[in-house]
């Protein structure tokens, strides 16, 4: 059995302000190449790790344009929903979203946690399950999200998860799960998204944990400058699992599509913000754990520029997105 895995396409109808190109046109070229790779490799199934769209209520006109590209694939496409695909980060709202619409029309099939996909080929039975993004992910028992049940008596378990699965610990307040903590998973292959930078293909004792990184580069984070979007081709036989990353040839270098002026401006903004954050850390007479209140109080006490205060408050709202290389741009 052969599959192609890609994730975090973040389809949208506008171009982020830090881009030098047309984001929509560039993303279309990437997806066309992915469909071509899928057809050339003659895969049995295509798997998407979530955040197909950048918002659940995207314009039908934009959705229709990308739906035509997805239809170029010879293999069926299966996906899980990411935090951008649903309302309120609630996977139960999928029927009211644009991803739900593509599911209804049979263009992309959304994998339900209760109903995994089962593929049998060349005497190998493969179960493909999925865990969509939800509010408690990376905050509850990891076994509930990363340890799928073998519901079909399959030989190989592939599990998709849209979560903050990372190699190193993140700052306090950001929910995450460390790769090293889930090697005991029941899955043979875990395919994850959400963390845009990715970490490639990891293997230990015959188990694989993979994140090739987001197809979309929607912000001006420094890490995006040198990252080239990739897909994974996986081949499963009776006695072997082979996974290979394939870079997209149409993807230009970050410096050609990401505006450096925004990066340079961000450096100055970071210096001011870091100074402000240090003030927050040094305060010892605040009893509340409401960070928004703390920031507002310190800002008023320290005569902090309104722009810095506003940015600090905004980052409380979107800090997870920033750490995963999400779609929020720095001003």
C-alpha positions in Angstrom: 0.0 0.0 0.0 1.3 3.4 -0.9 0.2 6.8 0.4 1.1 10.5 0.1 1.0 12.7 3.2 0.8 16.5 3.3 -0.5 19.0 5.8 -1.5 22.6 6.7 -2.3 24.0 3.3 -4.2 27.0 4.9 -6.2 27.7 1.8 -7.3 31.4 1.7 -8.3 34.0 -0.8 -6.0 36.8 0.2 -2.2 37.3 0.4 -0.6 37.9 3.8 1.0 41.3 3.9 4.5 39.9 4.4 4.4 38.0 1.0 6.1 39.3 -2.1 4.1 37.0 -4.4 0.4 36.1 -4.8 -0.1 33.6 -2.0 -3.2 32.1 -3.7 -1.4 31.5 -7.1 1.6 30.1 -5.3 -0.5 27.7 -3.2 -2.3 26.6 -6.3 1.0 25.7 -8.0 2.1 23.8 -4.9 -1.2 21.8 -4.8 -1.0 21.1 -8.5 2.5 19.7 -8.0 1.3 17.6 -5.0 -1.5 16.1 -7.2 1.1 15.4 -9.9 3.4 13.6 -7.4 0.5 11.6 -6.2 -0.4 10.5 -9.7 3.2 9.8 -10.7 3.8 7.7 -7.6 0.5 5.9 -8.2 -0.4 6.2 -4.5 -3.5 4.4 -3.2 -4.5 7.2 -0.9 -3.7 10.8 -0.1 -3.7 11.9 3.5 -4.0 15.5 4.8 -3.0 16.4 8.4 -5.5 19.2 9.0 -5.9 23.0 8.4 -7.0 22.4 4.9 -8.5 25.9 5.0 -7.3 29.0 6.9 -10.9 29.7 8.1 -14.0 27.5 8.2 -16.2 30.0 6.3 -14.0 30.8 3.4 -15.5 32.2 0.2 -17.3 29.5 -1.9 -15.6 31.0 -5.0 -12.1 30.3 -3.5 -13.1 26.9 -2.3 -14.4 26.0 -5.7 -11.1 26.9 -7.4 -9.1 24.7 -5.1 -11.7 21.9 -5.2 -10.9 21.7 -8.9 -7.3 21.1 -8.1 -8.0 18.4 -5.6 -10.1 16.6 -8.3 -7.0 16.2 -10.4 -5.8 13.5 -8.0 -6.4 9.9 -9.1 -6.3 8.7 -5.5 -9.0 9.6 -2.9 -8.0 12.3 -0.4 -8.7 11.8 3.3 -8.2 14.5 6.0 -8.7 15.3 9.6 -9.8 18.8 10.7 -7.4 21.3 12.1 -8.1 24.2 14.4 -8.6 26.5 11.4 -11.1 24.2 9.7 -13.8 24.3 12.4 -15.7 26.9 14.5 -14.5 27.4 18.0 -11.9 24.6 17.6 -14.8 22.2 17.9 -14.6 19.2 15.4 -18.3 18.7 15.8 -19.0 21.8 13.8 -17.4 20.3 10.7 -20.8 19.9 8.9 -21.1 23.7 8.8 -17.7 24.4 7.4 -16.1 24.5 4.0 -14.2 21.3 4.8 -17.5 19.7 5.6 -18.8 20.9 2.2 -15.9 19.2 0.4 -16.6 16.1 2.5 -20.3 16.1 1.5 -19.4 16.3 -2.2 -16.8 13.5 -1.9 -13.8 15.7 -2.8 -12.1 15.2 0.5 -13.3 12.7 3.0 -13.0 13.7 6.7 -11.8 10.8 8.9 -13.9 10.4 12.0 -12.2 9.2 15.2 -14.9 6.6 15.5 -14.6 5.2 12.0 -11.1 4.6 10.8 -10.3 3.9 7.1 -9.2 0.3 6.3 -7.2 -0.6 3.2 -6.2 -4.1 2.3 -3.7 -4.6 -0.5 -1.1 -7.3 -1.2 -2.0 -9.3 1.9 -1.4 -6.3 4.1 -4.3 -4.7 6.1 -3.8 -1.0 7.0 -5.9 1.0 9.4 -5.8 4.8 9.0 -7.3 6.6 12.0 -7.4 10.3 12.8 -7.6 12.7 15.8 -8.8 16.2 14.8 -7.8 19.3 16.7 -9.8 20.0 19.9 -9.4 22.3 22.9 -8.0 19.6 25.2 -5.4 18.2 22.8 -1.9 18.2 24.3 -3.5 18.9 27.7 -5.1 15.6 28.6 -3.7 12.0 28.8 -1.7 11.5 25.6 -3.1 8.0 25.2 -6.4 9.5 24.3 -5.0 11.3 21.2 -1.8 9.4 20.2 -2.6 5.8 21.0 -5.2 4.5 18.5 -7.2 1.4 19.0 -6.8 -1.4 16.5 -10.5 -1.6 15.6 -10.1 -3.7 12.4 -7.5 -6.4 13.2 -5.1 -4.5 11.0 -1.4 -5.4 10.4 -0.3 -1.7 10.4 -1.8 1.3 12.1 -1.4 4.8 10.7 -2.7 7.6 12.9 -3.2 11.3 11.9 -3.1 13.9 14.6 -3.4 17.7 14.4 -1.5 18.7 17.5 1.5 20.5 18.9 3.8 17.5 18.8 7.4 18.8 19.1 11.0 17.8 19.8 11.7 20.3 22.5 9.7 21.9 25.3 7.9 25.1 24.6 7.4 28.1 26.9 4.9 27.9 29.8 1.3 28.4 28.8 1.6 26.6 25.4 0.2 23.1 25.4 2.4 20.6 23.7 3.5 17.0 23.6 7.1 15.8 23.3 7.9 13.2 20.7 10.0 11.3 23.2 6.9 10.8 25.4 4.8 8.9 22.9 7.1 6.3 21.4 5.0 3.8 23.2 2.1 4.5 20.9 0.1 1.7 19.5 0.4 3.3 16.0 3.1 2.1 13.7 3.1 5.5 11.9 2.0 8.8 13.4 1.5 11.7 10.9 1.1 15.0 12.5 0.6 18.7 11.5 -0.2 22.0 13.3 3.5 22.7 14.0 4.4 24.4 10.8 8.1 24.1 11.0 7.9 20.3 11.1 10.6 17.9 12.2 10.8 15.4 9.3 10.7 11.7 9.8 11.7 10.2 13.1 12.1 6.4 13.7 12.6 4.3 16.8 12.3 0.5 17.0 10.3 0.3 13.8 7.8 3.0 14.8 7.6 6.3 12.9 6.6 9.8 13.9 6.5 12.4 11.1 5.7 16.0 10.3 7.1 17.3 7.0 6.0 20.8 7.8 3.2 23.0 6.5 2.7 23.4 2.7 1.8 27.0 3.3 4.2 29.6 4.5 1.8 32.3 5.8 3.9 34.3 8.1 7.3 36.0 8.4 8.8 33.9 11.1 12.6 33.6 10.7 12.3 29.8 10.5 10.3 30.1 7.3 13.1 31.7 5.3 15.0 28.5 4.8 12.2 26.0 4.9 11.0 24.3 1.7 7.6 22.7 1.8 7.6 18.9 1.5 5.3 15.9 1.3 5.9 12.3 2.5 5.6 9.3 0.3 5.0 6.1 2.3 5.2 2.5 1.1 4.0 -0.4 3.3 4.6 -4.0 2.5 4.4 -7.2 4.6 7.9 -6.8 6.0 8.8 -3.2 5.5 7.8 0.5 6.0 9.5 3.0 3.8 8.9 6.8 4.2 10.5 9.5 2.1 10.3 13.3 2.1 9.9 15.0 -1.3 10.5 18.7 -1.5 8.2 20.7 -3.8 10.2 21.9 -6.8 7.8 24.8 -7.4 8.4 26.2 -3.9 10.7 29.2 -4.1 13.2 30.1 -1.4 11.8 32.1 1.5 13.7 35.2 0.6 12.0 35.3 -2.8 8.5 35.2 -1.4 8.7 36.6 2.1 9.3 40.4 2.5 12.5 41.0 4.5 11.4 44.5 5.5 8.8 43.0 7.7 11.4 40.7 9.3 13.7 43.7 9.9 10.8 45.7 11.4 9.9 42.7 13.5 13.4 42.7 15.1 12.8 46.1 16.6 9.4 45.1 17.7 10.7 42.0 19.4 13.3 44.1 21.3 10.6 46.4 22.7 8.3 43.5 23.4 11.0 41.4 25.2 11.9 44.4 27.4 8.2 44.7 28.3 7.9 40.9 29.0 10.9 41.2 31.3 9.0 43.8 33.3 6.1 41.4 33.7 8.4 38.6 34.9 10.1 40.9 37.5 6.8 41.9 39.1 6.1 40.1 42.3 3.1 41.8 43.8 0.4 40.5 41.4 -1.8 37.8 42.8 -4.0 37.3 39.8 -3.2 34.8 37.0 -5.0 36.8 34.4 -2.2 37.8 32.1 -4.3 40.4 30.3 -4.9 42.2 33.5 -1.2 42.0 34.4 -0.1 43.4 31.1 -2.6 46.2 31.2 -1.5 47.2 34.8 2.2 47.1 34.1 1.7 49.1 30.9 -0.1 51.8 32.7 2.5 51.9 35.5 5.5 51.9 33.1 4.2 54.3 30.5 4.6 51.6 27.9 3.8 52.6 24.3 0.2 51.6 23.3 1.5 49.7 20.3 3.7 47.5 22.5 0.9 46.9 25.0 -1.5 46.0 22.2 1.0 43.6 20.7 1.6 41.9 24.0 -2.1 41.4 24.4 -2.5 40.1 20.9 0.2 37.6 21.5 -1.6 36.2 24.5 -4.4 35.4 22.1 -2.3 33.9 19.3 0.9 32.7 21.0 0.3 29.1 20.0 -0.1 30.2 16.4 3.2 32.1 16.5 5.1 29.1 17.9 3.8 26.7 15.3 4.5 29.2 12.5 0.8 30.0 12.0 -1.0 32.6 10.0 -0.6 35.7 12.1 1.8 38.3 10.8 3.9 40.6 12.9 3.2 44.3 12.5 
